[in-house]
C-alpha cells in the first residue's frame, strides 16, 4: 500500500498523526485549536475520489451519522473538501482505540465482553430504529470513547450502511467475510436487521475467545465459544450460538433483543455483596428464559378474575392463571430450550412476574412463573439440565397430575435464609409430541404450586413461532 502523505492542515484542523488507512479512506488525528479538542478526520482516498458511486457512499455515511443522532454512533461535526476535490468528514476522536486493538492482546474477560457486546447491540439498534443496516460490523469498526473516566462504545464506519427499505436484492456482495451473515454473502440475498445481529454474534465470539469465528461444524451449527475457551458459562454460549444461526429466523429477532439478553446475562452474573454459591443462583434458568422472549406485540390473552389473572403466550397455545399480585408484566414471545440443555431453537413460552427487570436475577424477591413447551422434551430422547438451587433446602420430589398426566415437581425452599422457594417441573402431555417445562418462584412462604399447575391450558399442537417486539402489560 502506498504511503499516504502527512498533511499539516486539513481545513481549520492541525494534523497530529495518521490513525489508520483503509481501502477507501485514511483517518487522521486532528487538533481543533480553537475549541481545544481532538478530532478524527476521515479523508476519501485519492484513487476513489472521482468514482461517483464511492463518493456518494462517502457522503451517505455522513448523512446517516447525522440522522442517527446517537451517542453510540460516531457523530459528524463537519464535512468539506480538500483543494484537490477529495471530501472529508470530521468526527469526535475516540481516544480508547478500537476493539480490534484490544483483541490483539487476547480475549476479554467474560463480563467485559458481555458489557461491550450489549453496547454494540444497543448502538446497532439505534441505527435500525432509523431504518438503517450497518452491514460491516467488525472489531475495527468499534471504538472506545472516554466519558467521565469510563469507556463508552461508539460504532463507526457506516460506508456500507443501507436503508432497510432497500435491503433486498443487493447486486454486490459487501462486508467482511468472518463477520458477514450467510445471506449477506449471496448476490441478491434478502437482508434485514438480523443480518447485523449475526455480525454482533461473531464479534461476541471473537471477544470471548480471542479468535475470529471459525467455520461451522459439520452439521452446519455455529461453534460454541466454550469449545475454544473452557469455563465460559452455557448461558453465554447459548446467546452467542443463537446470534450466529445460519437461518435468520433462528437468530435473536433484533439487535435490541440481543442487547437485552446480554444485559440480563451480565446482571445475573454480577457478584453479590453477600457470600453465595455462584452456580446455585446464576444457573437458575430464569435469566435465560427472559432473554429468549422479547415478546409479542399482538393481542395478548389477559383476563382478570379477581384474585387470579390468566395470561397466554403470543401463540395462544399456552395459558396459565397466576395470583393477581404476580401479574405485573408479561413477556410472551417464547424461549430457547438450549437454556436447559436441549437443542437450540425457538419455541412457545411465556414468563409473567410482578417485575420482569428483576425476574432475570434469581436472588430477587419477585414472584412469577415461566411456562415453555419444547418438542425436545418429548419421548425422553434428551434429558434437560434443570437449575439447581444449593442455597435452598431441597424437599422430597413429588408427582402431581397436570393436564391429565403425571408431572415431576422438584422443590427448593428457604432460599438464602428467606421465604423464597423455587419449583422446577417437567411433564409430557399425552400424544402431543412435545413436553412442558415450568419454573415457579414464590416469595411469601405460601405454596401455590398445585393451583398454578392445575390452571395450565395447553393447545393440542404447538408449533415454533418467530419472536416479535416486547409487550409489558399492567393489569
VEXRONU-593402 format. One line per field, with one value per residue (C-alpha): residue in three letters; residue number from 1; x, y, z. Coordinates in nm, 4 decimals, always signed. Layout:
! VEXRONU-593402
resn <- c(ALA_...) .
resi <- c(NUM_...) .
X <- c(X_...) .
Y <- c(Y_...) .
Z <- c(Z_...) .
This chain:
! VEXRONU-593402
resn <- c(UNK_UNK_UNK_UNK_UNK_UNK_UNK_UNK_UNK_UNK_UNK_UNK_UNK_UNK_UNK_UNK_UNK_UNK_UNK_UNK_UNK_UNK_UNK_UNK_UNK_UNK_UNK_UNK_UNK_UNK_UNK_UNK_UNK_UNK_UNK_UNK_UNK_UNK_UNK_UNK_UNK_UNK_UNK_UNK_UNK_UNK_UNK_UNK_UNK_UNK_UNK_UNK_UNK_UNK_UNK_UNK_UNK_UNK_UNK_UNK_UNK_UNK_UNK_UNK_UNK_UNK_UNK_UNK_UNK_UNK_UNK_UNK_UNK_UNK_UNK_UNK_UNK_UNK_UNK_UNK_UNK_UNK_UNK_UNK_UNK_UNK_UNK_UNK_UNK_UNK_UNK_UNK_UNK_UNK_UNK_UNK_UNK_UNK_UNK_UNK_UNK_UNK_UNK_UNK_UNK_UNK_UNK_UNK_UNK_UNK_UNK_UNK_UNK_UNK_UNK_UNK_UNK_UNK_UNK_UNK_UNK_UNK_UNK_UNK_UNK_UNK_UNK_UNK_UNK_UNK_UNK_UNK_UNK_UNK_UNK_UNK_UNK_UNK_UNK_UNK_UNK_UNK_UNK_UNK_UNK_UNK_UNK_UNK_UNK_UNK_UNK_UNK_UNK_UNK_UNK_UNK_UNK_UNK_UNK_UNK_UNK_UNK_UNK_UNK_UNK_UNK_UNK_UNK_UNK_UNK_UNK_UNK_UNK_UNK_UNK_UNK_UNK_UNK_UNK_UNK_UNK_UNK_UNK_UNK_UNK_UNK_UNK_UNK_UNK_UNK_UNK_UNK_UNK_UNK_UNK_UNK_UNK_UNK_UNK_UNK_UNK_UNK_UNK_UNK_UNK_UNK_UNK_UNK_UNK_UNK_UNK_UNK_UNK_UNK_UNK_UNK_UNK_UNK_UNK_UNK_UNK_UNK_UNK_UNK_UNK_UNK_UNK_UNK_UNK_UNK_UNK_UNK_UNK_UNK_UNK_UNK_UNK_UNK_UNK_UNK_UNK_UNK_UNK_UNK_UNK_UNK_UNK_UNK_UNK_UNK_UNK_UNK_UNK_UNK_UNK_UNK_UNK_UNK_UNK_UNK_UNK_UNK_UNK_UNK_UNK_UNK_UNK_UNK_UNK_UNK_UNK_UNK_UNK_UNK_UNK_UNK_UNK_UNK_UNK_UNK_UNK_UNK_UNK_UNK_UNK_UNK_UNK_UNK_UNK_UNK_UNK_UNK_UNK_UNK_UNK_UNK_UNK_UNK_UNK_UNK_UNK_UNK_UNK_UNK_UNK_UNK_UNK_UNK_UNK_UNK_UNK_UNK_UNK_UNK_UNK_UNK_UNK_UNK_UNK_UNK_UNK_UNK_UNK_UNK_UNK_UNK_UNK_UNK_UNK_UNK_UNK_UNK_UNK_UNK_UNK_UNK_UNK_UNK_UNK_UNK_UNK_UNK_UNK_UNK_UNK_UNK_UNK_UNK_UNK_UNK_UNK_UNK_UNK_UNK_UNK_UNK_UNK_UNK_UNK_UNK_UNK_UNK_UNK_UNK_UNK_UNK_UNK_UNK_UNK_UNK_UNK_UNK_UNK_UNK_UNK_UNK_UNK_UNK_UNK_UNK_UNK_UNK_UNK_UNK_UNK_UNK_UNK_UNK_UNK_UNK_UNK_UNK_UNK_UNK_UNK_UNK_UNK_UNK_UNK_UNK_UNK_UNK_UNK_UNK_UNK_UNK_UNK_UNK_UNK_UNK_UNK_UNK_UNK_UNK_UNK_UNK_UNK_UNK_UNK_UNK_UNK_UNK_UNK_UNK_UNK_UNK_UNK_UNK_UNK_UNK_UNK_UNK_UNK_UNK_UNK_UNK_UNK_UNK_UNK_UNK_UNK_UNK_UNK_UNK_UNK_UNK_UNK_UNK_UNK_UNK_UNK_UNK_UNK_UNK_UNK_UNK_UNK_UNK_UNK_UNK_UNK_UNK_UNK_UNK_UNK_UNK_UNK_UNK_UNK_UNK_UNK_UNK_UNK_UNK_UNK) .
resi <- c(1_2_3_4_5_6_7_8_9_10_11_12_13_14_15_16_17_18_19_20_21_22_23_24_25_26_27_28_29_30_31_32_33_34_35_36_37_38_39_40_41_42_43_44_45_46_47_48_49_50_51_52_53_54_55_56_57_58_59_60_61_62_63_64_65_66_67_68_69_70_71_72_73_74_75_76_77_78_79_80_81_82_83_84_85_86_87_88_89_90_91_92_93_94_95_96_97_98_99_100_101_102_103_104_105_106_107_108_109_110_111_112_113_114_115_116_117_118_119_120_121_122_123_124_125_126_127_128_129_130_131_132_133_134_135_136_137_138_139_140_141_142_143_144_145_146_147_148_149_150_151_152_153_154_155_156_157_158_159_160_161_162_163_164_165_166_167_168_169_170_171_172_173_174_175_176_177_178_179_180_181_182_183_184_185_186_187_188_189_190_191_192_193_194_195_196_197_198_199_200_201_202_203_204_205_206_207_208_209_210_211_212_213_214_215_216_217_218_219_220_221_222_223_224_225_226_227_228_229_230_231_232_233_234_235_236_237_238_239_240_241_242_243_244_245_246_247_248_249_250_251_252_253_254_255_256_257_258_259_260_261_262_263_264_265_266_267_268_269_270_271_272_273_274_275_276_277_278_279_280_281_282_283_284_285_286_287_288_289_290_291_292_293_294_295_296_297_298_299_300_301_302_303_304_305_306_307_308_309_310_311_312_313_314_315_316_317_318_319_320_321_322_323_324_325_326_327_328_329_330_331_332_333_334_335_336_337_338_339_340_341_342_343_344_345_346_347_348_349_350_351_352_353_354_355_356_357_358_359_360_361_362_363_364_365_366_367_368_369_370_371_372_373_374_375_376_377_378_379_380_381_382_383_384_385_386_387_388_389_390_391_392_393_394_395_396_397_398_399_400_401_402_403_404_405_406_407_408_409_410_411_412_413_414_415_416_417_418_419_420_421_422_423_424_425_426_427_428_429_430_431_432_433_434_435_436_437_438_439_440_441_442_443_444_445_446_447_448_449_450_451_452_453_454_455_456_457_458_459_460_461_462_463_464_465_466_467_468_469_470_471_472_473_474_475) .
X <- c(+0.0000_+0.1369_+0.2469_-0.0122_+0.1478_+0.1230_-0.0649_-0.0011_-0.3532_-0.6968_-0.9421_-0.9027_-0.7701_-0.3998_-0.2943_-0.1194_-0.0781_-0.2330_-0.4743_-0.5366_-0.5574_-0.8145_-0.9092_-1.1244_-1.0082_-0.7430_-0.8254_-0.6148_-0.5970_-0.6518_-0.6387_-0.9121_-0.7022_-0.9949_-1.2048_-0.9075_-1.0392_-0.9157_-1.1000_-1.0836_-1.0767_-1.1690_-1.0449_-1.1549_-0.8590_-0.7372_-0.7865_-1.1558_-1.2378_-1.3558_-1.5689_-1.9256_-2.0577_-1.7820_-1.8078_-2.1850_-2.1356_-1.8927_-2.1453_-2.4218_-2.2163_-2.2141_-2.5896_-2.6545_-2.4298_-2.6094_-2.9527_-2.8690_-2.8129_-2.6970_-2.4058_-2.3390_-2.2871_-1.9923_-2.1169_-2.0485_-1.9033_-1.8138_-1.7869_-1.5874_-1.3480_-0.9729_-0.8396_-0.7902_-1.1601_-1.1397_-1.4220_-1.3548_-1.5624_-1.4795_-1.5850_-1.5038_-1.1840_-1.2254_-0.9070_-0.9662_-0.8753_-1.0627_-1.1918_-0.9528_-0.6611_-0.7741_-0.8329_-0.4750_-0.3816_-0.6223_-0.9828_-1.1659_-1.2924_-1.6388_-1.8126_-1.6377_-1.7254_-2.0920_-2.0903_-1.9184_-2.1438_-2.4539_-2.3321_-2.2587_-2.6055_-2.7653_-2.5742_-2.6879_-3.0447_-3.0223_-2.9346_-3.2188_-3.4651_-3.3927_-3.4220_-3.0519_-2.8449_-2.4734_-2.3573_-1.9915_-1.9774_-1.6357_-1.3911_-1.2054_-1.5332_-1.5973_-1.4299_-1.3928_-1.4583_-1.3819_-1.6737_-1.6314_-1.3311_-1.5151_-1.5150_-1.8153_-1.8588_-1.9002_-1.9832_-1.8321_-1.7627_-2.1075_-1.9723_-2.1631_-2.4761_-2.8007_-3.1642_-3.3699_-3.6285_-3.3754_-3.2087_-3.3186_-3.1602_-2.8160_-2.6135_-2.2751_-2.1545_-2.0141_-1.8871_-1.6099_-1.6334_-1.5572_-1.8401_-2.0792_-2.4090_-2.4683_-2.7427_-2.5137_-2.2612_-2.5161_-2.5873_-2.9432_-2.9707_-3.2597_-3.1151_-3.2793_-3.1685_-3.0965_-2.8001_-2.6398_-2.7369_-2.5254_-2.2258_-2.2661_-2.2661_-1.9411_-1.7847_-1.9013_-1.7317_-1.4092_-1.4212_-1.4838_-1.2267_-0.9705_-1.0245_-1.2002_-1.5164_-1.4227_-1.6142_-1.9322_-1.9372_-2.0202_-2.3883_-2.3933_-2.4278_-2.2169_-1.9318_-1.9772_-1.7221_-1.6623_-1.5007_-1.2206_-1.2177_-1.3284_-1.5202_-1.7484_-2.0975_-2.3502_-2.5935_-2.3292_-2.2651_-2.6367_-2.6725_-2.3773_-2.4876_-2.8367_-2.6970_-2.4848_-2.7525_-2.7458_-3.1249_-3.2219_-3.5481_-3.3457_-3.1457_-3.2352_-3.5146_-3.3443_-3.0323_-3.2405_-3.3398_-2.9758_-2.8748_-3.1389_-3.0189_-2.6586_-2.7549_-2.9598_-2.6725_-2.4268_-2.6576_-2.7335_-2.3601_-2.2684_-2.1076_-2.3380_-2.2370_-2.3230_-2.1212_-2.3089_-2.2629_-2.2375_-2.3518_-2.6528_-2.8093_-2.6743_-2.7613_-3.1248_-3.2584_-3.4809_-3.2282_-3.2100_-3.5856_-3.6446_-3.3759_-3.5375_-3.8728_-3.8509_-4.2117_-4.5084_-4.6747_-5.0033_-5.3139_-5.2373_-5.4971_-5.5146_-5.8215_-5.8620_-6.0668_-6.0318_-5.7714_-5.6122_-5.5162_-5.4973_-5.2363_-5.1342_-4.8337_-4.8306_-4.9478_-5.2475_-5.1456_-5.0152_-5.2037_-5.1817_-5.3634_-5.1481_-5.2189_-5.3059_-5.0026_-4.7740_-4.9342_-4.7396_-4.5652_-4.5721_-4.3251_-4.4900_-4.2811_-4.1229_-3.7913_-3.4779_-3.4784_-3.0977_-3.1055_-3.1856_-2.9502_-3.1915_-3.1238_-3.1248_-3.4221_-3.7305_-4.0398_-4.3644_-4.3319_-4.4170_-4.2946_-4.5167_-4.3883_-4.4536_-4.1352_-3.9591_-3.6473_-3.5775_-3.7010_-3.3743_-3.1933_-3.2811_-3.1850_-3.4587_-3.7723_-4.0178_-4.2748_-4.3597_-4.3849_-4.2286_-4.4049_-4.2363_-4.3053_-4.0457_-4.0555_-3.7153_-3.8805_-4.0934_-4.0052_-3.7148_-3.4621_-3.2728_-3.2576_-3.2957_-3.0463_-3.2740_-3.1470_-3.0149_-3.0555_-2.7894_-2.8551_-3.2062_-3.3350_-3.4360_-3.7705_-3.8505_-3.9577_-4.3244_-4.5569_-4.8749_-5.1233_-5.1134_-5.3264_-5.4159_-5.0567_-4.8001_-4.5592_-4.2461_-4.2094_-3.8661_-3.8986_-3.6441_-3.7438_-3.5924_-3.3526_-3.0721_-3.2492_-3.5554_-3.9098_-3.8224_-3.8992_-3.8358_-4.0276_-3.8877_-4.1473_-4.1459_-4.4156_-4.5243_-4.8891_-5.0270_-4.9882_-4.8950_-4.5394_-4.3923_-4.3090_-4.3565_-4.1164_-4.2429_-4.0417_-4.2136_-4.0659_-4.2687_-4.1574_-4.4116_-4.3924_-4.7296_-4.7229_-4.9423_-4.7654_-5.0540_-5.3010_-5.0788_-5.0020_-5.3688_-5.4572_-5.2325_-5.4113_-5.2175_-5.3281_-5.3182_-5.0470_-4.7787_-4.5527_-4.2395_-4.3070_-4.0987_-4.0354_-4.1786_-4.1404_-4.1810_-4.5104_-4.5348_-4.8884_-5.0133_-5.3423) .
Y <- c(+0.0000_+0.3383_+0.5746_+0.8447_+1.1919_+1.3554_+1.6862_+1.9669_+2.1046_+1.9885_+2.2730_+2.4523_+2.1412_+2.0881_+1.7315_+1.5429_+1.1913_+0.9218_+0.6949_+0.4369_+0.3709_+0.1531_+0.0626_+0.3707_+0.6307_+0.7488_+0.8692_+1.1415_+1.2677_+1.6408_+1.9228_+2.1825_+2.4566_+2.6973_+2.4671_+2.2850_+1.9475_+1.6438_+1.5258_+1.2359_+1.3354_+1.0757_+1.1619_+0.9711_+0.8112_+0.9914_+0.6892_+0.6714_+1.0415_+1.0568_+0.7408_+0.8719_+0.5616_+0.5599_+0.9333_+0.9021_+0.6266_+0.8526_+1.1349_+0.8929_+0.7875_+1.1488_+1.1813_+0.8597_+0.9658_+1.2980_+1.1341_+0.8727_+1.1413_+0.8768_+0.8882_+0.5259_+0.6131_+0.8227_+1.1801_+1.4101_+1.7513_+1.8881_+1.7963_+1.9672_+1.9117_+1.9416_+2.1715_+1.8625_+1.7783_+1.4875_+1.5028_+1.4600_+1.4036_+1.5405_+1.3393_+1.3422_+1.1489_+0.8311_+0.8081_+0.4488_+0.2994_+0.0171_-0.3173_-0.4768_-0.3120_-0.4636_-0.8080_-0.8120_-0.8898_-1.1830_-1.2394_-1.0080_-1.1112_-1.2618_-0.9823_-0.7176_-0.8992_-0.9102_-0.5388_-0.4355_-0.6669_-0.5122_-0.1624_-0.2646_-0.4178_-0.1049_+0.1120_-0.1044_-0.0949_+0.2863_+0.2501_+0.0065_+0.2483_+0.4966_+0.2231_+0.1621_-0.1590_-0.1310_-0.4306_-0.4111_-0.4658_-0.5899_-0.5145_-0.2436_-0.0518_-0.0430_+0.2476_+0.3351_+0.6903_+0.8066_+0.9609_+1.0545_+0.8239_+0.5206_+0.3555_+0.4045_+0.2070_+0.4008_+0.2245_+0.3815_+0.3265_+0.3387_+0.3342_+0.0148_+0.1075_+0.0746_+0.1556_-0.1360_-0.0439_-0.1343_-0.4303_-0.6970_-0.7876_-0.6299_-0.6858_-0.6517_-0.8645_-0.6271_-0.6781_-0.8601_-1.2403_-1.3543_-1.1382_-1.1461_-1.3343_-1.6161_-1.4233_-1.1220_-1.3359_-1.4168_-1.1924_-1.0742_-1.2053_-1.0620_-0.8739_-0.7320_-0.6310_-0.9944_-0.9741_-0.7236_-0.9483_-1.2234_-0.9886_-0.8895_-1.2590_-1.3039_-1.0109_-1.1623_-1.4888_-1.3013_-1.1093_-1.4247_-1.6482_-1.4117_-1.5903_-1.4893_-1.7048_-2.0367_-2.2282_-2.4033_-2.7598_-3.0486_-3.0233_-2.6562_-2.5250_-2.2365_-2.3156_-2.2647_-2.0237_-2.2611_-2.5124_-2.2610_-2.1151_-2.3642_-2.2149_-1.9872_-2.0351_-2.2322_-1.9387_-1.7200_-1.9941_-2.0099_-1.6369_-1.6338_-1.9501_-1.8129_-1.4930_-1.6989_-1.9261_-1.9642_-1.9275_-1.5675_-1.6926_-1.8795_-1.5742_-1.3097_-1.1165_-0.7793_-0.6070_-0.4668_-0.8207_-0.9314_-0.6257_-0.7105_-1.0698_-0.9632_-0.7097_-0.9704_-1.2196_-0.9648_-0.8623_-1.2221_-1.2923_-0.9829_-1.0565_-1.0290_-0.8353_-1.1460_-1.4675_-1.7088_-2.0217_-1.8660_-2.1760_-2.2132_-1.8838_-1.7942_-2.1261_-2.0546_-2.0590_-1.7591_-1.5271_-1.7339_-1.7708_-1.3992_-1.3455_-1.5676_-1.3953_-1.0438_-1.0648_-1.0322_-0.7134_-0.8738_-0.9334_-1.0972_-1.3024_-1.1343_-1.1951_-1.0727_-1.2998_-1.1022_-1.2952_-1.4512_-1.3343_-1.5633_-1.4896_-1.6620_-1.6637_-1.4996_-1.8202_-1.8557_-2.2178_-2.1802_-2.0097_-2.0087_-1.8402_-1.6676_-1.4690_-1.1107_-0.9894_-1.1712_-1.0280_-0.7068_-0.7734_-1.0353_-1.1499_-1.3877_-1.4480_-1.7757_-1.9184_-2.1017_-2.4569_-2.4512_-2.2765_-2.6166_-2.8151_-2.9002_-2.8352_-2.4639_-2.3093_-2.1031_-2.2492_-2.1235_-1.9869_-1.7049_-1.5533_-1.3439_-1.1682_-0.8704_-0.7101_-0.8578_-0.6437_-0.8260_-1.1691_-1.2352_-1.2238_-1.5441_-1.3683_-1.1076_-1.1374_-1.1139_-1.3892_-1.5292_-1.8282_-1.9392_-2.1904_-2.3210_-2.6038_-2.7930_-3.0886_-3.1860_-3.2594_-3.5332_-3.9008_-3.8682_-3.8512_-3.5587_-3.5136_-3.1483_-2.9891_-2.8158_-2.5494_-2.6455_-2.4181_-2.5248_-2.2262_-2.3567_-2.6578_-2.9385_-3.1001_-3.4554_-3.4701_-3.5440_-3.6214_-3.4305_-3.4627_-3.1825_-3.1847_-3.5461_-3.6728_-3.7110_-3.4222_-3.4368_-3.1434_-3.0583_-2.8017_-2.5859_-2.3706_-2.1176_-1.9948_-1.7864_-1.7905_-1.6154_-1.7236_-1.7651_-2.1041_-2.2471_-2.5230_-2.6944_-2.9019_-3.1079_-3.3217_-3.4526_-3.4112_-3.7339_-3.7834_-3.4188_-3.4607_-3.2049_-3.1592_-2.8682_-2.7065_-2.4845_-2.2776_-2.1021_-1.8548_-1.7835_-1.5370_-1.5344_-1.8895_-1.9783_-2.2801_-2.2142_-2.4683_-2.7097_-2.4297_-2.2749_-2.6102_-2.7041_-2.3866_-2.4662_-2.4799_-2.6280_-2.6482_-2.9829_-2.8665_-2.6071_-2.5026_-2.2872_-1.9254_-1.6213_-1.3646_-1.0155_-0.6874_-0.6683_-0.6290_-0.5162_-0.5140_-0.3685_-0.5233) .
Z <- c(+0.0000_-0.0978_+0.1791_+0.2443_+0.2596_+0.6016_+0.5605_+0.8057_+0.7893_+0.6771_+0.6743_+1.0054_+1.1791_+1.2526_+1.1733_+1.4530_+1.3125_+1.0981_+1.2875_+1.0171_+0.6450_+0.4730_+0.1194_+0.0689_+0.3182_+0.5609_+0.9123_+1.0725_+1.4291_+1.4139_+1.6654_+1.6804_+1.8375_+1.8522_+2.0710_+2.2277_+2.1161_+1.9270_+1.6179_+1.3758_+1.0088_+0.7503_+0.4009_+0.0914_-0.0876_-0.3978_-0.6253_-0.5263_-0.5075_-0.8684_-0.8608_-0.8343_-0.6542_-0.3907_-0.3419_-0.2997_-0.0406_+0.1474_+0.1565_+0.2541_+0.5567_+0.6769_+0.6340_+0.8277_+1.1162_+1.1273_+1.1207_+1.3832_+1.6483_+1.8961_+2.1437_+2.0452_+1.6759_+1.5591_+1.5242_+1.2332_+1.3248_+0.9848_+0.6176_+0.3444_+0.0535_+0.0183_-0.2562_-0.4768_-0.4505_-0.2001_+0.0541_+0.4245_+0.7371_+1.0830_+1.3877_+1.7598_+1.8326_+2.0394_+2.2497_+2.3628_+2.0253_+1.8567_+1.9761_+1.7270_+1.9107_+2.2394_+2.0943_+1.9657_+2.3277_+2.3528_+2.4665_+2.7016_+3.0454_+3.0060_+3.1971_+2.9878_+2.6642_+2.7673_+2.8513_+2.5272_+2.3258_+2.4821_+2.3953_+2.0364_+2.0067_+2.1521_+1.9037_+1.6141_+1.7478_+1.7265_+1.3576_+1.2991_+1.4595_+1.1825_+0.9204_+0.8506_+0.8333_+0.9135_+0.7005_+0.8065_+1.1814_+1.2949_+1.5786_+1.3854_+1.3463_+1.7214_+1.9013_+2.2693_+2.3835_+2.7380_+2.9275_+3.2955_+3.3141_+3.1736_+2.8319_+2.6065_+2.2865_+1.9635_+1.6365_+1.3274_+0.9558_+0.8005_+0.4471_+0.3642_+0.5571_+0.3660_+0.4190_+0.5488_+0.2879_+0.0150_+0.1844_-0.0637_-0.3929_-0.3495_-0.6648_-0.4911_-0.2016_+0.0612_+0.4125_+0.5984_+0.5484_+0.9055_+1.0438_+0.7494_+0.7615_+0.5099_+0.3334_+0.3009_+0.1151_-0.1556_-0.4506_-0.4226_-0.0654_+0.1349_+0.4316_+0.7402_+1.0884_+1.1762_+0.9355_+1.1731_+1.4666_+1.3077_+1.2890_+1.6553_+1.7445_+1.5512_+1.7370_+2.0668_+1.9721_+1.8959_+2.2252_+2.4290_+2.2604_+2.1112_+1.7793_+1.4591_+1.4313_+1.2649_+1.0019_+1.1089_+1.2321_+1.0003_+1.0921_+0.9957_+1.3502_+1.4774_+1.7145_+2.0887_+2.2413_+2.5349_+2.2959_+2.2456_+2.5960_+2.8627_+3.1511_+2.9513_+3.1034_+2.8996_+2.9077_+2.7377_+2.4806_+2.4067_+2.3448_+2.1030_+1.9230_+1.8721_+1.7198_+1.4789_+1.3375_+0.9576_+0.9403_+1.0259_+1.1792_+1.4422_+1.5496_+1.8003_+1.6297_+1.6694_+1.7956_+2.0809_+2.1853_+2.1809_+2.3862_+2.6443_+2.6587_+2.7157_+2.9821_+3.1670_+3.1494_+3.2825_+3.5664_+3.6590_+3.6834_+3.8861_+4.2231_+4.5240_+4.8361_+5.0361_+5.0067_+4.7806_+4.5797_+4.2335_+4.0485_+4.2754_+4.1847_+3.8449_+3.6925_+3.7742_+3.4250_+3.4826_+3.3199_+3.0034_+2.9875_+2.9994_+2.7380_+2.4837_+2.4864_+2.3525_+2.3312_+2.1083_+2.0003_+1.9096_+2.1160_+2.4491_+2.6324_+2.9725_+3.1923_+3.5463_+3.7722_+4.0923_+4.2906_+3.9808_+3.6342_+3.3309_+3.0645_+2.7424_+2.5143_+2.1716_+2.0006_+2.2291_+2.2809_+2.6376_+2.9171_+3.2949_+3.5827_+3.8453_+4.1622_+4.0765_+4.2751_+4.0307_+3.7183_+3.6781_+3.3460_+3.0732_+2.8115_+2.5709_+2.2573_+2.3548_+2.4679_+2.3591_+2.5050_+2.4919_+2.8310_+2.9876_+2.7687_+2.4866_+2.1162_+2.0387_+1.8674_+1.9345_+2.0996_+2.2553_+2.6053_+2.8418_+3.1659_+3.3921_+3.7018_+3.9216_+3.7817_+3.4787_+3.5142_+3.8425_+3.7320_+3.5488_+3.8852_+4.0778_+4.4012_+4.3681_+4.5779_+4.2904_+4.2326_+3.8925_+3.6647_+3.3385_+3.1102_+2.7954_+2.5523_+2.3514_+2.1163_+2.2550_+2.5906_+2.4324_+2.4380_+2.6770_+2.3924_+2.5503_+2.9267_+3.0289_+3.2669_+3.5133_+3.7553_+4.0954_+4.3991_+4.6542_+4.8831_+4.9327_+5.1250_+4.8883_+4.9643_+4.8502_+4.4864_+4.4308_+4.1429_+4.0657_+3.7827_+3.5271_+3.2123_+3.2912_+3.3058_+3.5852_+3.6358_+3.8496_+4.0889_+4.2306_+4.5103_+4.6968_+4.9951_+5.2408_+4.9729_+5.1193_+5.4545_+5.3082_+5.2302_+4.8611_+4.7058_+4.3591_+4.1805_+3.8706_+3.6857_+3.3663_+3.2076_+2.8691_+2.7656_+2.6253_+2.2494_+2.1851_+2.0584_+2.2962_+2.6629_+2.9014_+3.1455_+3.4295_+3.6756_+3.9668_+4.2113_+4.5249_+4.7900_+5.0736_+5.2177_+5.0624_+4.8329_+4.5280_+4.3082_+4.2672_+4.1929_+3.9258_+3.7657_+3.7736_+3.5840_+3.2839_+2.9490_+2.6573_+2.2933_+2.1151_+1.8784_+1.9461_+1.6608_+1.6964_+1.6133_+1.5348_+1.8028_+1.7904_+1.9850_+2.3615_+2.5452_+2.9061_+3.0464_+3.3712_+3.4953) .
